Amino acid sequence: MAEPVIRPRQNDDLPSCVRVLAAVHRAGGYPAVWPDEPERWLTPRELIGGWVAVDGPAVLGHVALTRAKPGLAAAAGLPAEQLASVARLFVDVSARRAGLAGALLDRAVQAAAEGGRRPVLEVASDAAGAIALYERAGWRHLGTAAGGWLTTAGQPAVVHTYLGPV
């Protein structure tokens, strides 16, 4: 595999992103609830930008940056206009452990900073690998709360809120 490239996501990338997301969902349960319209889920109304990790034509990972919702702003103690939410971060199961999640996260953090915003995110409490990534990258845990959905085991989700580095 050549060195993957992180670039802005294009509409033509969405079918490949959905295929990778489906594999991630089957392997690890992310997202916990499969969306009825996965392409729309990857392109939420609050979208600021999206990026993909690619190796040639193959999409290996994805991240999005969205406007922060009021709940995240309250948890961060900052106005929503000063925040950007990192969302929809996933890497193909076959491409893990190559630093792609960190590279995608870095790109989203950079985009937030370029827009004059501080990055914030929510992560399921059982996503140990993602939590470790955020903490290694200097993200600060702000709190824990109910997630508002059920896990694949049918239990109420618990999410941690993190504030990104300055």
Backbone as a chain_set.jsonl record, in Angstrom:
{"seq": "MAEPVIRPRQNDDLPSCVRVLAAVHRAGGYPAVWPDEPERWLTPRELIGGWVAVDGPAVLGHVALTRAKPGLAAAAGLPAEQLASVARLFVDVSARRAGLAGALLDRAVQAAAEGGRRPVLEVASDAAGAIALYERAGWRHLGTAAGGWLTTAGQPAVVHTYLGPV", "coords": {"N": [[0.848, -1.174, 0.0], [0.591, 2.17, -0.902], [1.544, 5.395, 0.489], [-1.214, 6.567, 2.157], [-3.507, 9.204, 1.276], [-4.942, 12.126, 2.647], [-7.783, 13.774, 1.839], [-10.244, 16.268, 0.769], [-13.577, 15.112, 1.009], [-15.505, 13.943, -1.699], [-18.603, 13.994, -3.543], [-18.691, 11.735, -5.148], [-17.326, 9.921, -3.623], [-19.032, 8.924, -1.714], [-20.542, 6.39, -2.061], [-18.429, 4.511, -1.721], [-17.592, 5.204, 0.848], [-19.851, 4.423, 2.287], [-19.745, 1.64, 1.896], [-17.362, 1.024, 3.284], [-18.107, 1.927, 5.823], [-20.193, 0.114, 6.353], [-18.75, -2.273, 6.61], [-17.229, -1.634, 8.866], [-19.288, -1.34, 10.709], [-20.321, -3.968, 10.794], [-18.09, -5.303, 11.837], [-17.488, -4.009, 14.263], [-19.648, -2.642, 15.357], [-20.073, 0.11, 14.876], [-21.71, 2.59, 13.162], [-23.699, 2.423, 16.187], [-26.411, 2.08, 15.704], [-27.565, 1.195, 12.641], [-27.879, 3.497, 10.025], [-30.89, 4.489, 8.294], [-30.57, 5.837, 5.91], [-27.612, 5.793, 4.853], [-25.806, 7.418, 3.289], [-26.873, 9.941, 3.626], [-26.605, 10.143, 6.389], [-23.862, 10.376, 6.56], [-23.598, 12.875, 5.616], [-24.574, 15.132, 7.241], [-26.991, 17.728, 8.012], [-25.729, 19.767, 9.425], [-23.165, 19.853, 8.466], [-19.825, 20.908, 8.122], [-17.496, 20.167, 6.819], [-15.989, 17.366, 5.105], [-13.7, 14.623, 5.021], [-11.616, 12.198, 3.43], [-9.566, 9.304, 3.739], [-7.475, 8.011, 1.376], [-6.189, 5.447, -0.752], [-4.927, 5.493, -3.675], [-7.662, 4.845, -5.706], [-9.135, 3.743, -3.665], [-11.171, 4.141, -0.857], [-10.286, 4.484, 2.45], [-10.89, 5.503, 4.915], [-12.77, 7.914, 6.893], [-13.835, 11.175, 7.972], [-15.842, 13.69, 9.498], [-16.729, 17.117, 9.983], [-18.795, 19.055, 11.904], [-21.226, 21.637, 12.674], [-21.479, 22.457, 16.073], [-23.838, 21.08, 18.318], [-26.29, 22.342, 20.682], [-26.162, 20.833, 23.137], [-23.555, 19.778, 23.202], [-22.145, 22.163, 23.249], [-22.946, 23.17, 25.715], [-21.821, 21.242, 27.41], [-19.141, 21.729, 26.9], [-18.918, 24.261, 27.806], [-18.785, 26.498, 26.232], [-19.784, 28.862, 23.694], [-21.826, 27.612, 21.023], [-21.098, 28.562, 18.507], [-18.394, 28.804, 18.65], [-17.376, 26.339, 18.459], [-16.659, 23.191, 16.813], [-17.832, 20.107, 15.803], [-16.329, 16.975, 15.785], [-17.044, 14.224, 13.845], [-18.416, 11.076, 12.638], [-16.11, 9.503, 12.271], [-14.201, 6.972, 11.001], [-12.359, 4.006, 10.114], [-11.448, 1.713, 7.632], [-11.583, -1.722, 8.367], [-9.532, -3.326, 7.376], [-7.475, -1.532, 7.132], [-6.599, -0.607, 9.524], [-4.522, 0.416, 12.321], [-2.569, 1.808, 11.053], [-2.27, 4.441, 11.418], [-4.209, 6.019, 10.271], [-6.663, 6.869, 11.437], [-5.758, 8.732, 13.306], [-4.577, 10.583, 11.55], [-6.803, 11.457, 10.086], [-8.291, 12.553, 12.173], [-6.536, 14.616, 12.938], [-6.727, 16.204, 10.634], [-9.383, 17.077, 10.748], [-9.298, 18.544, 13.134], [-7.5, 20.53, 12.369], [-9.027, 21.812, 10.386], [-11.12, 22.785, 11.961], [-9.714, 24.649, 13.519], [-8.823, 26.377, 11.501], [-11.221, 27.508, 10.855], [-11.658, 29.044, 13.049], [-12.652, 27.746, 15.253], [-13.063, 25.571, 18.09], [-12.378, 22.126, 18.448], [-14.707, 19.548, 19.325], [-16.174, 16.563, 20.638], [-18.274, 13.62, 20.824], [-18.164, 10.361, 22.183], [-18.884, 6.917, 22.268], [-19.005, 5.164, 25.338], [-18.026, 2.587, 25.33], [-16.167, 2.46, 23.331], [-13.255, 1.807, 23.325], [-10.82, 1.917, 21.833], [-11.108, 4.254, 20.269], [-11.379, 6.162, 22.297], [-8.863, 5.956, 23.501], [-7.297, 6.914, 21.371], [-8.156, 9.628, 21.228], [-7.403, 10.575, 23.748], [-4.611, 10.174, 23.691], [-4.034, 12.057, 21.775], [-4.327, 14.401, 23.114], [-6.851, 15.321, 23.823], [-9.376, 16.528, 26.051], [-11.263, 15.073, 28.576], [-14.573, 15.866, 29.254], [-16.959, 15.108, 30.427], [-19.581, 12.691, 31.165], [-22.515, 11.187, 29.888], [-25.946, 10.18, 29.244], [-26.56, 8.751, 26.06], [-28.815, 8.815, 24.435], [-29.707, 6.795, 22.739], [-29.992, 3.254, 22.022], [-27.594, 0.694, 22.67], [-25.991, -1.889, 20.663], [-26.431, -4.084, 22.203], [-28.812, -3.517, 23.304], [-28.88, -1.871, 25.476], [-29.062, 1.29, 27.25], [-27.179, 3.835, 25.696], [-24.034, 5.204, 26.687], [-22.205, 8.127, 26.677], [-19.084, 9.828, 26.261], [-17.902, 13.121, 26.506], [-15.562, 15.099, 24.808], [-13.11, 17.678, 24.637], [-11.179, 19.188, 22.21], [-7.625, 19.765, 21.669], [-6.072, 23.018, 21.907]], "CA": [[0.0, 0.0, 0.0], [1.302, 3.448, -0.935], [1.168, 6.276, 1.59], [-2.56, 7.104, 1.937], [-3.674, 10.642, 1.181], [-6.153, 12.674, 3.239], [-8.268, 14.833, 0.951], [-11.664, 16.55, 0.957], [-14.505, 14.114, 0.476], [-16.306, 14.353, -2.849], [-19.856, 13.242, -3.634], [-18.401, 10.43, -5.76], [-16.749, 9.041, -2.593], [-20.038, 8.458, -0.762], [-20.802, 4.942, -2.104], [-17.301, 3.795, -1.113], [-17.654, 5.466, 2.285], [-20.915, 3.58, 2.834], [-19.247, 0.256, 1.931], [-16.417, 0.927, 4.397], [-18.893, 2.058, 7.049], [-20.909, -1.146, 6.566], [-17.774, -3.244, 7.119], [-16.918, -1.209, 10.234], [-20.481, -1.653, 11.508], [-20.366, -5.427, 10.992], [-16.948, -5.742, 12.642], [-17.355, -3.415, 15.596], [-20.855, -2.008, 15.861], [-20.163, 1.554, 14.686], [-22.498, 3.187, 14.241], [-24.455, 1.457, 16.988], [-27.656, 1.87, 14.971], [-27.318, 1.429, 11.226], [-28.804, 4.521, 9.533], [-31.763, 4.145, 7.174], [-29.978, 6.447, 4.72], [-26.22, 6.002, 5.269], [-25.165, 8.565, 2.629], [-27.383, 11.147, 4.292], [-25.993, 10.145, 7.721], [-22.495, 10.862, 6.368], [-23.683, 14.264, 5.152], [-25.623, 15.76, 8.056], [-27.363, 19.118, 7.719], [-24.791, 20.661, 10.114], [-21.827, 19.567, 7.949], [-18.87, 21.956, 7.753], [-16.617, 19.555, 5.839], [-15.717, 15.945, 5.245], [-12.428, 14.21, 4.438], [-11.409, 10.761, 3.306], [-8.222, 8.762, 3.552], [-7.541, 7.181, 0.177], [-5.003, 4.843, -1.341], [-5.402, 5.443, -5.052], [-9.108, 5.06, -5.732], [-9.779, 3.073, -2.533], [-11.441, 4.903, 0.36], [-9.879, 3.701, 3.618], [-11.409, 6.09, 6.141], [-13.616, 9.098, 6.745], [-14.143, 12.014, 9.121], [-16.632, 14.879, 9.19], [-16.738, 18.204, 10.947], [-20.123, 19.659, 11.872], [-21.507, 22.666, 13.662], [-21.775, 21.828, 17.362], [-25.208, 21.208, 18.825], [-26.328, 23.004, 21.997], [-25.735, 19.953, 24.227], [-22.095, 19.741, 23.211], [-21.688, 23.488, 23.669], [-23.158, 23.259, 27.169], [-20.818, 20.388, 28.055], [-17.836, 22.368, 26.741], [-18.93, 25.567, 28.461], [-18.461, 27.504, 25.222], [-20.873, 29.054, 22.724], [-21.793, 26.67, 19.897], [-20.426, 29.188, 17.364], [-16.949, 28.699, 18.836], [-17.048, 24.914, 18.442], [-16.952, 22.335, 15.667], [-17.921, 18.729, 16.281], [-15.732, 15.907, 14.982], [-18.065, 13.179, 13.756], [-18.349, 10.102, 11.547], [-14.718, 9.066, 12.092], [-14.044, 5.521, 10.929], [-11.31, 3.505, 9.227], [-11.69, 0.35, 7.172], [-11.004, -2.748, 9.233], [-8.294, -3.815, 6.763], [-6.456, -0.475, 7.108], [-6.365, -0.11, 10.878], [-3.178, 0.357, 12.911], [-1.624, 2.461, 10.14], [-2.266, 5.868, 11.731], [-5.199, 6.765, 9.493], [-7.624, 7.549, 12.314], [-5.073, 9.903, 13.83], [-4.402, 11.553, 10.464], [-8.123, 12.033, 9.819], [-8.607, 13.407, 13.325], [-5.705, 15.817, 12.807], [-7.264, 17.047, 9.554], [-10.6, 17.718, 11.248], [-8.864, 19.535, 14.123], [-6.926, 21.63, 11.589], [-10.129, 22.535, 9.745], [-11.809, 23.537, 13.016], [-8.861, 25.793, 13.855], [-8.858, 27.309, 10.365], [-12.517, 28.189, 10.93], [-11.753, 29.78, 14.309], [-13.463, 26.955, 16.184], [-12.414, 24.549, 18.908], [-13.028, 20.838, 18.188], [-15.366, 18.845, 20.415], [-16.787, 15.333, 20.123], [-18.851, 12.628, 21.73], [-17.753, 9.007, 21.833], [-19.519, 5.897, 23.1], [-18.126, 4.76, 26.443], [-17.424, 1.276, 25.077], [-15.251, 2.577, 22.195], [-11.953, 1.953, 23.992], [-9.781, 2.323, 20.882], [-11.318, 5.661, 19.927], [-11.078, 6.952, 23.498], [-7.403, 5.98, 23.632], [-6.802, 7.814, 20.328], [-8.424, 11.012, 21.615], [-6.601, 10.942, 24.917], [-3.213, 10.291, 23.225], [-3.931, 13.278, 20.968], [-4.44, 15.568, 23.976], [-8.224, 15.742, 24.06], [-9.709, 16.565, 27.477], [-12.577, 14.528, 28.916], [-15.397, 16.875, 29.917], [-18.049, 14.516, 31.194], [-20.236, 11.485, 30.685], [-23.97, 11.337, 29.96], [-26.727, 9.258, 28.423], [-26.41, 9.075, 24.649], [-30.086, 8.994, 23.745], [-30.016, 5.666, 21.871], [-29.648, 1.964, 22.612], [-26.436, 0.013, 22.098], [-26.348, -3.123, 19.96], [-26.886, -5.033, 23.229], [-30.114, -3.077, 23.782], [-28.719, -1.069, 26.695], [-28.915, 2.726, 26.972], [-25.806, 4.243, 25.389], [-23.365, 6.18, 27.539], [-21.198, 8.807, 25.857], [-18.128, 10.754, 26.878], [-17.666, 14.329, 25.721], [-14.16, 15.515, 24.829], [-12.741, 18.948, 24.027], [-9.905, 19.039, 21.538], [-6.541, 20.662, 22.039], [-6.102, 24.36, 21.292]], "C": [[0.894, 1.238, 0.0], [0.864, 4.271, 0.269], [-0.223, 6.842, 1.307], [-2.554, 8.632, 1.984], [-4.969, 11.023, 1.896], [-6.572, 13.833, 2.351], [-9.744, 15.11, 1.234], [-12.523, 15.461, 0.317], [-15.299, 14.729, -0.663], [-17.577, 13.514, -2.879], [-19.635, 11.852, -4.214], [-17.832, 9.433, -4.744], [-17.819, 8.385, -1.718], [-20.361, 6.967, -0.872], [-19.671, 4.122, -1.47], [-17.286, 3.995, 0.4], [-18.708, 4.582, 2.946], [-20.456, 2.127, 2.912], [-18.272, 0.06, 3.095], [-17.165, 1.006, 5.718], [-19.641, 0.764, 7.362], [-19.97, -2.212, 7.127], [-17.405, -2.916, 8.563], [-18.082, -1.559, 11.169], [-20.552, -3.156, 11.802], [-19.275, -5.886, 11.957], [-16.966, -5.215, 14.072], [-18.557, -2.66, 16.118], [-20.876, -0.489, 15.789], [-20.679, 1.805, 13.28], [-23.345, 2.125, 14.944], [-25.779, 1.103, 16.319], [-27.392, 2.197, 13.51], [-28.338, 2.431, 10.694], [-29.646, 4.03, 8.354], [-31.19, 4.653, 5.853], [-28.516, 6.772, 5.029], [-25.526, 7.172, 4.574], [-25.618, 9.875, 3.271], [-26.777, 11.272, 5.694], [-24.564, 10.686, 7.649], [-22.457, 12.334, 5.962], [-24.776, 14.982, 5.94], [-25.834, 17.234, 7.683], [-26.349, 20.108, 8.294], [-23.36, 20.566, 9.571], [-21.046, 20.84, 7.618], [-17.942, 21.421, 6.664], [-16.447, 18.083, 6.111], [-14.433, 15.603, 4.51], [-12.376, 12.698, 4.394], [-9.924, 10.476, 3.254], [-8.338, 7.812, 2.376], [-6.163, 6.619, -0.157], [-5.383, 4.599, -2.793], [-6.892, 5.711, -5.052], [-9.836, 4.495, -4.499], [-9.935, 4.003, -1.331], [-11.14, 3.996, 1.545], [-10.446, 4.241, 4.923], [-12.101, 7.401, 5.865], [-13.692, 9.86, 8.055], [-14.963, 13.2, 8.634], [-16.47, 15.892, 10.31], [-18.088, 18.891, 10.792], [-20.217, 20.812, 12.862], [-21.938, 21.959, 14.944], [-23.216, 22.092, 17.77], [-25.17, 21.8, 20.225], [-25.86, 22.129, 23.163], [-24.219, 19.858, 24.337], [-21.534, 21.076, 23.681], [-21.839, 23.64, 25.178], [-22.114, 22.435, 27.91], [-19.435, 21.034, 27.998], [-17.76, 23.714, 27.456], [-18.546, 26.698, 27.531], [-19.658, 27.692, 24.3], [-20.715, 28.102, 21.536], [-21.039, 27.246, 18.706], [-18.904, 29.086, 17.465], [-16.464, 27.255, 18.744], [-17.339, 24.288, 17.087], [-16.86, 20.899, 16.162], [-17.283, 17.753, 15.294], [-16.707, 14.732, 15.019], [-17.746, 12.214, 12.621], [-16.915, 9.682, 11.225], [-14.672, 7.543, 12.108], [-12.972, 5.173, 9.908], [-11.638, 2.06, 8.889], [-10.937, -0.637, 8.054], [-9.659, -3.219, 8.682], [-7.163, -2.789, 6.784], [-6.143, 0.075, 8.497], [-4.917, -0.318, 11.299], [-2.124, 0.954, 11.987], [-1.599, 3.968, 10.366], [-3.312, 6.679, 11.0], [-6.209, 7.492, 10.365], [-7.006, 8.816, 12.894], [-4.9, 10.981, 12.778], [-5.726, 12.225, 10.117], [-8.535, 12.976, 10.95], [-7.82, 14.707, 13.247], [-6.256, 16.76, 11.745], [-8.521, 17.771, 10.007], [-10.259, 18.807, 12.26], [-8.299, 20.762, 13.409], [-8.03, 22.469, 10.948], [-10.912, 23.353, 10.771], [-11.017, 24.796, 13.352], [-8.877, 26.838, 12.745], [-10.152, 28.103, 10.347], [-12.711, 28.962, 12.227], [-12.579, 29.067, 15.36], [-12.59, 25.95, 16.939], [-13.117, 23.212, 18.656], [-13.574, 20.203, 19.469], [-15.953, 17.571, 19.817], [-17.432, 14.546, 21.238], [-18.418, 11.259, 21.233], [-18.435, 8.04, 22.793], [-18.521, 5.384, 24.13], [-17.458, 3.414, 26.21], [-16.444, 1.285, 23.897], [-13.836, 2.826, 22.71], [-10.856, 2.429, 23.052], [-9.895, 3.792, 20.518], [-10.961, 6.555, 21.109], [-9.568, 7.056, 23.687], [-6.783, 6.926, 22.603], [-6.977, 9.269, 20.754], [-7.542, 11.438, 22.783], [-5.115, 11.055, 24.56], [-2.991, 11.595, 22.471], [-4.147, 14.546, 21.8], [-5.844, 16.099, 24.189], [-8.53, 15.624, 25.549], [-11.137, 16.076, 27.7], [-13.359, 15.555, 29.717], [-16.493, 16.285, 30.777], [-18.632, 13.314, 30.49], [-21.734, 11.645, 30.875], [-24.641, 10.248, 29.133], [-26.652, 9.716, 26.973], [-27.703, 9.246, 23.886], [-30.417, 7.909, 22.736], [-29.622, 4.391, 22.596], [-28.427, 1.381, 21.902], [-26.91, -1.222, 21.344], [-26.82, -4.196, 20.928], [-28.239, -4.626, 23.814], [-30.061, -2.259, 25.062], [-28.647, 0.413, 26.325], [-27.441, 3.077, 26.751], [-25.321, 5.264, 26.406], [-22.268, 6.797, 26.69], [-20.33, 9.717, 26.703], [-18.001, 11.951, 25.935], [-16.211, 14.741, 25.917], [-14.014, 16.858, 24.126], [-11.343, 18.804, 23.462], [-8.878, 20.045, 21.997], [-6.657, 21.999, 21.313], [-5.172, 24.37, 20.101]], "O": [[1.829, 1.344, 0.793], [-0.067, 3.897, 0.982], [-0.4, 7.536, 0.306], [-1.717, 9.255, 2.638], [-5.977, 10.328, 1.77], [-5.8, 14.768, 2.137], [-10.422, 14.295, 1.86], [-12.226, 14.966, -0.77], [-15.711, 15.887, -0.598], [-17.617, 12.431, -2.295], [-20.308, 10.899, -3.823], [-17.858, 8.226, -4.986], [-17.539, 7.391, -1.048], [-20.451, 6.313, 0.166], [-19.931, 3.148, -0.764], [-16.998, 3.061, 1.148], [-18.487, 4.054, 4.036], [-20.747, 1.445, 3.895], [-18.342, -0.942, 3.807], [-16.886, 0.234, 6.635], [-19.714, 0.362, 8.523], [-20.352, -2.969, 8.019], [-17.282, -3.817, 9.392], [-17.868, -2.021, 12.29], [-20.815, -3.559, 12.936], [-19.509, -6.755, 12.796], [-16.511, -5.896, 14.991], [-18.502, -2.091, 17.208], [-21.607, 0.151, 16.544], [-20.129, 1.278, 12.313], [-23.661, 1.079, 14.377], [-26.214, -0.048, 16.366], [-27.041, 3.327, 13.172], [-29.54, 2.245, 10.888], [-29.174, 3.255, 7.522], [-31.305, 3.999, 4.817], [-28.204, 7.896, 5.423], [-24.726, 7.861, 5.207], [-24.824, 10.802, 3.435], [-26.47, 12.378, 6.14], [-24.108, 11.37, 8.565], [-21.396, 12.957, 5.97], [-25.788, 15.393, 5.371], [-24.956, 17.882, 7.114], [-26.132, 21.173, 7.717], [-22.441, 21.14, 10.156], [-21.543, 21.729, 6.926], [-17.635, 22.125, 5.702], [-16.725, 17.605, 7.211], [-14.111, 16.219, 3.494], [-12.999, 12.009, 5.201], [-9.129, 11.294, 2.789], [-9.185, 6.919, 2.366], [-5.13, 7.229, 0.118], [-6.072, 3.63, -3.111], [-7.346, 6.693, -4.465], [-11.027, 4.748, -4.317], [-8.96, 4.578, -0.848], [-11.662, 2.885, 1.642], [-10.485, 3.528, 5.927], [-12.037, 7.937, 4.759], [-13.623, 9.263, 9.129], [-14.801, 13.658, 7.503], [-16.118, 15.548, 11.439], [-18.48, 19.264, 9.687], [-19.394, 20.943, 13.768], [-22.678, 20.976, 14.898], [-23.74, 23.191, 17.586], [-24.132, 21.764, 20.886], [-25.224, 22.634, 24.088], [-23.669, 19.858, 25.438], [-20.555, 21.113, 24.427], [-20.954, 24.181, 25.842], [-21.579, 22.879, 28.926], [-18.648, 20.905, 28.936], [-16.673, 24.244, 27.685], [-18.043, 27.731, 27.972], [-20.464, 26.775, 24.141], [-19.598, 27.824, 21.101], [-20.401, 26.498, 17.965], [-18.205, 29.263, 16.468], [-15.278, 26.981, 18.931], [-18.158, 24.788, 16.316], [-15.914, 20.531, 16.858], [-17.651, 17.711, 14.12], [-17.139, 14.302, 16.089], [-16.916, 12.499, 11.758], [-16.549, 9.525, 10.06], [-15.052, 6.906, 13.09], [-12.708, 5.927, 8.972], [-12.051, 1.283, 9.75], [-9.79, -0.401, 8.434], [-8.739, -3.484, 9.456], [-6.017, -3.128, 6.488], [-5.49, 1.111, 8.623], [-4.188, -1.119, 10.713], [-0.936, 0.653, 12.111], [-0.978, 4.698, 9.594], [-3.313, 7.906, 11.092], [-6.577, 8.627, 10.06], [-7.663, 9.855, 12.962], [-5.056, 12.166, 13.072], [-5.766, 13.432, 9.881], [-9.063, 14.061, 10.705], [-8.376, 15.784, 13.466], [-6.254, 17.977, 11.932], [-8.71, 18.945, 9.69], [-10.866, 19.878, 12.246], [-8.582, 21.896, 13.795], [-7.969, 23.698, 10.968], [-11.322, 24.48, 10.49], [-11.586, 25.883, 13.458], [-8.937, 28.038, 13.012], [-10.18, 29.241, 9.879], [-13.797, 29.48, 12.485], [-13.141, 29.701, 16.253], [-11.526, 25.545, 16.471], [-14.347, 23.169, 18.651], [-12.98, 20.311, 20.542], [-16.203, 17.511, 18.613], [-17.177, 14.767, 22.422], [-18.317, 11.021, 20.029], [-18.548, 8.315, 23.987], [-17.342, 5.195, 23.83], [-16.431, 3.122, 26.822], [-15.944, 0.23, 23.505], [-13.289, 3.917, 22.55], [-10.038, 3.264, 23.438], [-8.889, 4.5, 20.464], [-10.313, 7.587, 20.937], [-9.053, 8.13, 24.0], [-5.848, 7.66, 22.922], [-6.039, 10.059, 20.649], [-7.0, 12.543, 22.79], [-4.428, 11.94, 25.071], [-1.905, 12.172, 22.517], [-4.151, 15.648, 21.251], [-6.015, 17.212, 24.686], [-8.013, 14.737, 26.228], [-12.088, 16.584, 27.105], [-12.879, 16.059, 30.732], [-16.914, 16.9, 31.757], [-18.237, 12.964, 29.378], [-22.183, 12.171, 31.893], [-23.981, 9.495, 28.417], [-26.677, 10.913, 26.687], [-27.688, 9.781, 22.778], [-31.336, 8.09, 21.937], [-28.996, 4.437, 23.655], [-28.251, 1.553, 20.696], [-28.093, -1.562, 21.381], [-27.529, -5.12, 20.53], [-28.76, -5.296, 24.707], [-31.098, -1.986, 25.667], [-28.223, 0.759, 25.222], [-26.572, 2.668, 27.521], [-26.093, 6.077, 26.915], [-21.489, 6.084, 26.057], [-20.765, 10.29, 27.702], [-17.994, 11.795, 24.714], [-15.693, 14.735, 27.034], [-14.704, 17.139, 23.147], [-10.429, 18.352, 24.151], [-9.207, 21.047, 22.632], [-7.263, 22.093, 20.246], [-5.038, 25.394, 19.431]]}, "num_chains": 1, "name": "protein.A"}
